[in-house]
Amino acid sequence: MNLNLRRMTADELPVVLDWAAEEGWNPGLDDAAAFHAADPAGFFVAEAGAKAGGRIVAAISVVNHTDAVAFLGLYLCRPDWRKQGIGHALWTHALGHAGARTVGLDGVEAQQENYRKSGFEPAGRTVRYAGVLPGRAHSGIGPVLQGDLGTLIAMEAGATGYEKRAFLSAWTTDCETRRTLVCRAAGGVAGFATIRACREGWKIGPLVAADRAVAAALIETCGRIAHGAPAMIDVPQSSPWLAGHCRALGLVPVFGTARMYRGPAPVPGPAIAAVATLELG
């Protein structure tokens, strides 16, 4: 088969996110630019030969967050091109971009054995909770201020075990459909959360909070932004209180993934945290 495995262009990433929407992944309305900023060299496509019109038929991302950790996502193959080895060829090609880094992924649990064959081992589970959130204003919660970025990146890295500097620099910059809220207490940052509009409803992530009261306040403030529309939070196994709080708010589990790593798994810290995005970690 005449197949060209190459880097994805920035203009192609929105097309791939449309594929993700067709598969029911429900991406955000403005994910593309922030995703690409995380590692412009970390997005790949399989392009069919001239006889097939030269169109892209599969995609994947392997984003290098640090010198030690990368994250794999956006692994998609168009339905009429499956079972021809295209996805596996692109997978192997893209993983080369990570070099010797530990590589993480959030995959559907039905594919866990397939990922094991490529050296990935489970490190926990992530559950998506969805429903309508209560909305309430809280004093001390406001926008990101100049000088906050380094603190937010460090807090999130402390919660997850690895830093996402380039990604979070873009992700926490507000745009028309995405906002980041910061909770300030005793003169410092006690937590933050990003909420973004998606093809359907809203998603909250990351959420990082020093304690339960801060987490609850951030979620209620996000509820004001969602304004009665469904909201989703991806809760890792390392944050059991957050899972319980979501259930107490009436949110229900609608989806689950297996967090897996090839290489030494990062160790999550004690903060209450929700996943930023299943595509980039």
ZATOR-456708 format. One record per residue: residue in three letters; x negated, z, y of N, C-alpha, C in turn. Coordinates in steps of 0.1 Angstrom, whole numbers, padded with zeros to 4 digits, always signed. Each point is the difference from the previous one (the first is absolute). Example, Ala and Ser with C-alpha at 12.3 -4.5 7.8 and 13.67 -1.06 7.14 Angstrom:
2
Ala-0132+0078-0057+0009+0000+0012-0009+0000+0012 Ser+0004-0007+0011-0009+0000+0011+0008+0008+0011 
***
This chain:
281
Met-0008+0000-0012+0008+0000+0012-0009+0000+0012 Asn+0003-0009+0010-0007+0000+0013+0005+0010+0009 Leu-0008+0011+0001+0005+0012+0008-0011+0004+0009 Asn+0003+0003+0013-0010+0005+0009+0003+0014+0004 Leu-0009+0009-0004+0001+0014+0003-0008+0003+0013 Arg+0007+0004+0011-0006+0001+0013+0006+0012+0008 Arg-0007+0003+0011+0006+0010+0009+0012-0005+0007 Met+0010+0009+0001+0012-0002+0007-0002-0001+0015 Thr+0006-0009+0007-0001+0000+0014+0011+0010+0006 Ala-0003+0004+0013+0010+0009+0006+0014-0006+0001 Asp+0000-0014+0002+0013-0006+0000+0008-0001-0013 Glu-0008+0002-0011+0007+0000-0013+0005+0013-0004 Leu-0005+0011+0006+0004+0013-0004+0015+0002+0002 Pro+0006-0004+0011+0015+0002+0002+0008-0008-0011 Val-0005-0011-0005+0006-0007-0011+0000+0008-0012 Val-0011+0006-0003-0002+0009-0012+0010+0012+0001 Leu+0001+0005+0012+0009+0012+0002+0015-0005-0002 Asp+0003-0012+0003+0013-0006-0003+0002+0000-0016 Trp-0011-0004-0007+0001+0000-0015+0003+0015-0004 Ala-0007+0009+0006+0002+0014-0004+0015+0005+0002 Ala+0006-0005+0011+0014+0003+0003+0009-0006-0010 Glu-0003-0012-0005+0008-0007-0010-0001+0008-0013 Glu-0011+0007-0003-0002+0008-0012+0006+0014+0002 Gly+0006+0003+0011+0006+0013+0003-0009+0011+0005 Trp-0012-0004+0005-0009+0010+0005+0003+0006+0013 Asn+0009-0007+0008+0004+0005+0013-0011+0003+0010 Pro-0008-0010+0003-0011+0002+0010+0005+0003+0014 Gly-0009+0006+0008+0004+0002+0014+0001-0013+0008 Leu+0006+0000+0011+0002-0012+0008-0013-0004+0007 Asp-0009+0009+0002-0012-0003+0007-0012+0005-0008 Asp+0000-0002-0013-0012+0005-0008-0012-0009+0001 Ala+0002-0013+0002-0011-0010-0003-0012+0003+0009 Ala+0001+0002+0013-0012+0002+0008-0007+0012-0003 Ala+0006+0011-0003-0006+0013-0003-0007-0001-0014 Phe+0007-0006-0009-0006-0002-0014-0013-0008+0002 His+0000-0011+0007-0011-0009+0000-0012+0007+0008 Ala+0003+0008+0010-0010+0007+0007-0008+0010-0008 Ala+0006+0004-0011-0006+0010-0009-0013-0005-0006 Asp+0000-0013-0004-0012-0007-0005+0003-0015-0001 Pro-0002-0008+0011+0003-0014+0000-0005-0008-0012 Ala-0011+0005-0006-0006-0008-0011+0006+0005-0014 Gly+0010+0009+0001+0005+0006-0013+0013-0006-0005 Phe+0004-0011+0005+0013-0006-0005-0003-0014-0006 Phe+0006-0003-0011-0003-0012-0008+0012-0007-0005 Val-0001-0013-0002+0011-0008-0005-0006-0010-0011 Ala+0009-0004-0009-0003-0011-0009+0008-0012+0006 Glu-0008-0011+0002+0006-0012+0006+0000-0011-0011 Ala+0012-0005-0003+0001-0011-0010-0007-0013+0005 Gly-0003-0008-0009-0007-0013+0003+0009-0010+0007 Ala-0006-0011+0005+0007-0010+0008+0012-0005-0008 Lys+0000-0001-0013+0011-0006-0007+0012+0009+0001 Ala-0002+0013+0003+0011+0010+0001+0003+0003+0015 Gly-0006-0009+0009+0003+0001+0014-0009+0010+0007 Gly-0010+0005-0007-0010+0009+0007+0006+0013+0005 Arg+0011+0004-0005+0007+0012+0005-0006+0013-0007 Ile+0001+0011+0007-0004+0013-0006+0011+0005-0009 Val-0005+0005-0012+0009+0003-0010-0002+0015-0005 Ala-0010+0007+0004-0002+0014-0003-0008+0006+0011 Ala+0000+0014+0000-0007+0007+0011-0003+0014-0005 Ile-0010+0006+0007-0004+0013-0004-0009+0005+0012 Ser+0000+0014+0002-0009+0005+0010-0009+0011-0007 Val-0013+0000+0004-0009+0011-0004-0007+0004+0013 Val+0005+0010+0006-0004+0004+0013-0011+0011-0001 Asn-0011-0003+0006-0011+0010+0000+0002+0010+0011 His+0005+0012-0003+0002+0010+0011-0013+0007+0004 Thr-0009+0003-0009-0013+0006+0003-0010-0006-0009 Asp-0012+0005+0001-0011-0005-0009+0002+0005-0014 Ala+0010+0009-0002+0002+0006-0014+0013-0003-0006 Val+0010-0004+0008+0014-0001-0005+0006-0013+0006 Ala+0007-0007-0010+0008-0012+0004+0014+0002-0006 Phe+0010-0008+0004+0013+0001-0005+0006-0014-0002 Leu+0006-0001-0012+0005-0013-0005+0016+0000+0002 Gly+0005-0011+0006+0014-0001+0002+0005-0015+0001 Leu+0012-0002+0004+0006-0013+0002-0003-0010-0011 Tyr+0000+0005-0013-0003-0008-0011+0013-0007-0004 Leu+0001-0013+0003+0012-0008-0002-0004-0014-0005 Cys+0009-0005-0009-0001-0014-0004+0014-0006+0000 Arg+0001-0012+0006+0013-0006+0001+0006-0002-0014 Pro+0013+0002-0001+0007+0000-0014-0003-0012-0008 Asp+0000-0012+0006-0002-0012-0008-0015-0003-0003 Trp-0009+0009+0004-0014-0001-0003-0006+0011-0009 Arg+0009+0008-0005-0004+0011-0008-0003-0004-0015 Lys-0007+0009-0007-0004-0002-0014-0009-0012-0002 Gln-0008-0003+0010-0010-0011-0001-0014+0005+0003 Gly-0002+0013+0001-0013+0006+0002-0004+0000+0015 Ile+0009-0004+0009-0004-0001+0014-0002+0014+0006 Gly+0010+0009-0003-0001+0013+0006-0013+0007-0005 His-0003-0001-0012-0012+0007-0006-0012-0006+0006 Ala-0001-0013+0002-0012-0006+0006-0002+0005+0014 Leu+0011+0001+0008-0001+0004+0014-0004+0015+0000 Trp+0006+0008-0009-0003+0014-0001-0015+0002-0002 Thr-0006-0007-0010-0014+0002-0003-0008-0005+0012 His+0004-0011+0007-0008-0005+0011+0001+0010+0012 Ala+0011+0006+0003+0002+0009+0011-0007+0013-0002 Leu+0000+0005-0012-0007+0013-0003-0015-0001+0003 Gly-0005-0011+0000-0014-0002+0003-0003+0005+0015 His+0010-0001+0008-0002+0003+0014-0003+0015+0002 Ala+0005+0009-0010-0002+0014+0001-0014+0004-0004 Gly-0007-0008-0007-0013+0003-0004+0000+0013-0009 Ala-0008+0010+0002-0001+0012-0008+0010+0011+0004 Arg+0008-0003+0010+0010+0010+0005+0010+0004-0011 Thr+0004+0012+0001+0013+0004-0007+0011-0008+0006 Val+0009-0005-0009+0011-0008+0005+0013+0007-0005 Gly+0009+0003+0010+0013+0006-0003+0011-0011+0000 Leu+0011+0004-0006+0012-0008+0001+0013+0008-0003 Asp+0011-0004+0005+0013+0006-0004+0008-0011-0007 Gly+0001+0001-0013+0006-0010-0008+0013+0005-0007 Val+0009-0009-0003+0012+0005-0008-0005+0005-0014 Glu+0006+0010-0004-0005+0007-0012+0001-0009-0013 Ala+0008-0010+0000+0001-0010-0011-0013-0007-0002 Gln-0008-0002+0011-0012-0007+0000-0013+0009-0002 Gln+0003+0012-0003-0012+0010-0001-0010-0004-0010 Glu+0005-0004-0012-0009-0004-0011-0008-0012+0004 Asn+0006-0010+0007-0008-0012+0004-0011+0004+0010 Tyr+0003+0010+0009-0010+0004+0009-0011+0008-0007 Arg+0003+0007-0010-0010+0007-0008-0010-0010-0005 Lys+0004-0011-0004-0009-0010-0006-0010-0005+0010 Ser+0003+0002+0013-0010-0004+0010-0008+0013+0005 Gly+0001+0011-0007-0007+0012+0003+0006+0010+0009 Phe+0013-0002+0003+0008+0009+0009+0006+0012-0009 Glu-0001+0012+0006+0005+0012-0007+0010+0007+0009 Pro+0011+0005-0006+0010+0007+0009-0005+0012+0006 Ala+0004+0003+0013-0004+0011+0007+0012+0007+0006 Gly+0012-0003-0004+0012+0006+0005+0011-0010+0002 Arg+0011+0004+0005+0012-0008+0002+0005+0001+0014 Thr+0005-0011+0005+0006+0000+0013+0015-0003-0001 Val+0009+0007+0006+0014-0002-0001+0006-0003+0014 Arg+0008-0011+0001+0006-0003+0013+0014+0007+0001 Tyr+0002+0007+0010+0012+0007+0003+0007-0008+0011 Ala+0013-0002-0001+0008-0008+0010+0013+0007+0003 Gly+0004-0002+0013+0013+0005+0004+0000+0001+0015 Val+0011+0005+0005+0002+0002+0015-0006+0014+0004 Leu-0009+0000+0009-0006+0012+0005+0008+0007+0011 Pro-0001+0013+0001+0006+0007+0012-0009-0003+0012 Gly+0005-0002+0011-0007-0003+0012+0000+0012+0010 Arg-0011+0004+0005-0001+0011+0009-0012-0001+0008 Ala+0000+0003+0013-0011+0000+0009-0008+0014-0002 His-0013-0001+0001-0008+0012-0001-0010+0000+0011 Ser-0002+0011+0007-0010+0001+0010-0013+0000-0006 Gly-0010-0006+0007-0013+0000-0005-0003-0013-0009 Ile+0010-0008-0002-0002-0013-0007+0001-0011+0010 Gly-0010-0009+0000+0000-0011+0010-0009-0011-0005 Pro-0003-0010+0009-0008-0011-0004-0014+0003-0002 Val-0008-0009-0006-0014+0001-0001-0006-0001+0014 Leu-0009+0009+0003-0007-0001+0013-0014-0004-0001 Gln-0006-0005+0011-0014-0004+0000-0009+0011-0005 Gly-0008-0002-0010-0009+0010-0006+0006+0006-0013 Asp+0012-0004-0003+0006+0006-0013-0005-0007-0012 Leu-0004-0013+0001-0002-0008-0012-0010+0006-0010 Gly-0011+0004+0005-0010+0006-0010+0006+0012-0007 Thr+0008+0008+0006+0006+0011-0006+0010-0004-0011 Leu+0008-0010+0003+0010-0005-0009-0007-0006-0013 Ile-0010-0007+0002-0007-0006-0011-0007+0010-0009 Ala-0006+0010+0007-0006+0011-0008+0010+0008-0008 Met+0012+0003+0007+0011+0008-0007+0005-0008-0012 Glu+0002-0013+0001+0005-0008-0011-0010-0001-0011 Ala-0013-0001+0004-0011+0000-0010-0001+0013-0008 Gly+0002+0011+0007-0001+0013-0006+0012+0002-0010 Ala+0011-0006+0003+0012+0001-0009-0001-0009-0012 Thr-0006-0012+0001+0000-0010-0011-0013+0000-0007 Gly-0011+0004+0006-0013+0000-0006-0008-0012+0004 Tyr+0005-0009+0008-0009-0011+0005+0006-0005+0013 Glu-0010-0005+0008+0004-0005+0014+0004-0014+0000 Lys+0010-0003+0009+0005-0013+0003-0001-0004+0015 Arg-0012+0001+0005-0002-0001+0014+0005-0013+0006 Ala-0004-0011-0005+0005-0013+0006+0015-0002-0001 Phe+0005+0004-0012+0015-0002-0002+0008+0009+0009 Leu-0004+0013+0001+0008+0010+0008-0002-0003+0015 Ser-0011-0005+0004-0002-0004+0014+0011-0010+0004 Ala+0003-0009-0008+0010-0010+0003+0014+0006-0003 Trp+0001+0007-0011+0014+0005-0005+0006+0010+0010 Thr-0009+0008+0006+0005+0010+0009+0001-0004+0015 Thr-0002-0013+0002+0002-0006+0013+0014-0005+0001 Asp+0008+0006+0008+0015-0003+0001+0002-0015+0003 Cys+0011-0005-0006+0005-0013+0003+0015+0001+0000 Glu+0006-0012+0002+0015+0001+0002+0007+0006-0012 Thr-0005-0001-0012+0007+0004-0012-0007+0012-0007 Arg-0011+0005+0005-0007+0010-0006-0005+0011+0010 Arg+0002+0013-0003-0004+0010+0009-0007+0011-0008 Thr-0009+0006+0007-0007+0012-0006+0003+0012+0009 Leu+0004+0011-0007+0004+0013+0007-0011+0010-0004 Val-0004+0008+0011-0010+0010-0002+0006+0014+0003 Cys-0002+0009-0009+0004+0014+0003-0012+0008+0005 Arg+0002+0006+0011-0011+0008+0006+0004+0015+0000 Ala-0009+0008-0004+0002+0015+0000-0013+0007+0003 Ala+0001+0010+0008-0012+0008+0004-0011-0009+0005 Gly+0004-0010+0008-0010-0008+0006-0006-0011-0008 Gly+0004-0001-0013-0006-0010-0009+0011-0008-0007 Val-0005-0009-0008+0009-0009-0008+0003+0007-0013 Ala+0013+0003-0003+0004+0007-0012+0005-0010-0010 Gly+0003-0012+0004+0005-0010-0010+0004-0013+0007 Phe+0003-0010-0008+0005-0013+0006+0007-0007-0011 Ala+0008-0010+0005+0008-0009-0009+0002-0013+0007 Thr-0001-0011-0008+0003-0013+0005+0013-0004-0007 Ile+0009-0006+0008+0013-0005-0005+0001-0015+0005 Arg+0004-0009-0010+0001-0014+0004+0013-0006-0006 Ala+0005-0009+0008+0011-0008-0005-0004-0010-0010 Cys+0008+0000-0011-0002-0009-0011+0011-0011-0002 Arg-0002-0009-0009+0011-0010-0002+0013+0007-0002 Glu+0000+0012-0007+0012+0008-0001-0004+0014+0003 Gly+0006+0006+0010-0002+0014+0003-0014+0003+0006 Trp-0005+0012-0002-0013+0005+0006-0008+0006-0011 Lys-0013+0000+0002-0010+0007-0008-0008+0009+0008 Ile-0003+0012-0005-0008+0010+0006-0013+0001-0008 Gly-0011-0002+0007-0013+0001-0007-0011-0006+0009 Pro-0012+0007+0001-0002+0013-0007+0007+0011+0007 Leu+0002+0011-0006+0004+0013+0005-0010+0010-0004 Val-0006+0007+0010-0010+0010-0003+0004+0013+0008 Ala+0001+0011-0007+0004+0012+0007-0008+0012-0005 Ala-0003+0009+0010-0008+0012-0004+0009+0010-0008 Asp+0013+0000+0003+0009+0009-0007+0014-0005-0001 Arg+0008+0007-0007+0014-0005-0003+0008-0002+0013 Ala-0001+0010+0010+0008-0001+0012-0004-0013+0007 Val-0012-0004+0001-0005-0012+0007+0006-0012-0007 Ala-0001+0000-0014+0005-0012-0007+0015-0001+0002 Ala+0007+0010-0001+0015+0000+0002+0003-0005+0014 Ala-0007+0004+0010+0003-0004+0014-0003-0015+0002 Leu-0011-0004-0006-0004-0015+0001+0011-0008-0007 Ile+0004+0004-0011+0011-0008-0007+0013-0001+0008 Glu+0004+0012+0006+0012+0000+0008-0002-0009+0012 Thr-0012+0000+0006-0002-0009+0012+0000-0014-0004 Cys-0005-0004-0012+0001-0013-0005+0015-0004-0003 Gly+0008+0010-0004+0014-0003-0002+0007-0004+0012 Arg-0004+0005+0012+0006-0004+0013-0003-0015+0002 Ile-0012-0004-0003-0004-0014+0002+0008-0009-0010 Ala+0002+0004-0013+0007-0008-0009+0015-0001+0003 His+0005+0011+0007+0013-0001+0006+0011-0003-0010 Gly+0000+0007-0012+0010-0002-0010-0002-0011-0010 Ala-0011-0008+0002-0003-0010-0010-0008+0006-0011 Pro+0000-0005-0012-0008+0006-0011-0014+0000+0003 Ala-0007+0011-0004-0015+0001+0001-0006+0003-0013 Met-0012-0004-0002-0007+0002-0012-0014+0007+0002 Ile-0003+0009-0009-0013+0007+0000-0006+0000-0014 Asp-0013-0005+0000-0007-0001-0013-0008+0013-0002 Val+0004+0008-0009-0006+0014-0002-0009+0000-0012 Pro-0013+0003+0002-0009+0001-0011+0002+0013-0008 Gln-0005+0000-0012+0001+0012-0009-0007+0012+0006 Ser-0010-0002+0009-0007+0011+0006+0007+0007+0011 Ser+0013-0004+0003+0008+0006+0010+0013+0004-0005 Pro+0000+0010-0010+0013+0004-0006+0010+0006+0010 Trp-0005+0007+0010+0010+0006+0009+0008-0012+0008 Leu-0007-0010+0003+0006-0011+0008+0011-0007-0009 Ala-0003-0001-0013+0010-0006-0009+0012+0009+0000 Gly-0002+0013-0001+0012+0009+0000+0007+0000+0013 His-0007-0001+0011+0007-0001+0013+0008-0013+0001 Cys-0005-0011-0004+0008-0012+0000+0013+0001-0008 Arg-0001+0006-0012+0012+0003-0007+0010+0009+0007 Ala-0006+0010+0006+0009+0009+0008+0007-0006+0011 Leu-0006-0011+0006+0006-0007+0011+0010-0011-0005 Gly+0001-0001-0013+0010-0009-0006-0006-0014-0003 Leu-0013-0001+0001-0007-0013-0004-0001+0000-0015 Val+0001-0012-0006+0000-0001-0014-0012-0009-0004 Pro-0006+0002-0012-0011-0008-0005+0006-0014-0004 Val-0007-0010+0005+0005-0014-0002-0010-0009-0007 Phe-0013+0005+0000-0011-0009-0005-0012+0009-0003 Gly-0008-0004-0009-0012+0008-0003-0012-0009-0003 Thr-0012+0004+0003-0012-0007-0004-0010+0009-0006 Ala-0010-0006-0007-0011+0008-0005-0012-0003+0009 Arg-0005+0011+0006-0013-0001+0007-0011+0000-0010 Met-0009-0010+0001-0010-0002-0010-0013-0004+0008 Tyr-0012+0004-0006-0013-0003+0006-0009-0006-0011 Arg-0008-0010+0004-0011-0004-0008-0013+0006+0007 Gly-0005+0010-0006-0011+0008+0006+0005+0014+0003 Pro-0009+0008+0005+0003+0014+0003+0012+0001+0010 Ala+0010+0007-0004+0012+0001+0009-0002+0009+0012 Pro+0004-0004+0012-0001+0010+0011+0008+0012-0003 Val-0004+0011+0006+0007+0013-0002+0009+0003+0012 Pro+0013+0000-0001+0009+0003+0011-0002+0015+0005 Gly+0001+0002+0013-0001+0013+0006+0013+0008+0000 Pro+0001+0011+0006+0011+0009-0001+0012-0003+0010 Ala-0002-0009+0009+0010-0003+0010+0012-0007-0007 Ile+0012+0002+0006+0012-0007-0004-0002-0015+0004 Ala+0002-0009-0009-0002-0014+0004+0009-0009-0008 Ala+0003-0012+0007+0007-0011-0006-0009-0012+0001 Val+0001-0010-0009-0008-0012+0000+0003-0009+0012 Ala-0010-0006+0005+0002-0009+0012+0007-0012-0005 Thr-0005-0007-0010+0007-0012-0005-0006-0002-0014 Leu+0009-0004-0009-0004-0002-0014-0010-0012-0001 Glu+0000-0009+0010-0009-0012-0001-0014+0004+0005 Leu-0002+0009+0009-0014+0003+0005-0004+0015-0003 Gly+0009+0008-0006-0004+0013-0004+0005+0011+0010 
***
